[in-house]
């Protein structure tokens, strides 16, 4: 497995007992996933999840809470993924907006319908995020934070911290 997982975000949106999913083409397969994607360099988690939801669904996502942070190791691809999943709602929809490449359509499905499609879920994280949401897991939005390299450190602390070998491997 990779030592550096792909950093992704996901939006969990529930409305009237149904969850917003995308049906997307991955390789030669059609799979279901939450609106999700990679965090871009320099991007904050919240900005990334709002952007990805809009690009993949044409809905404007408003995050309300953090559901969890999930690590999944893809057995066939020898890759790992770190997913930061947010619960929220959608407000504006632009049906004329084109969806991201690979996204065939958006769908609203209840949990039973999602379970019936387990073999077509992009990863086990899809259902796990929904189940954690349904169990009531809600953390404050500011739990997942991005720390800037030099943010808030005094010059002395910055020098001590940035000289530490473990820190230098991370930044």
Order of alpha helices (4+ residues) and beta strands (2+ residues): beta-beta-beta-beta-alpha-beta-beta-beta-alpha-alpha-alpha-alpha
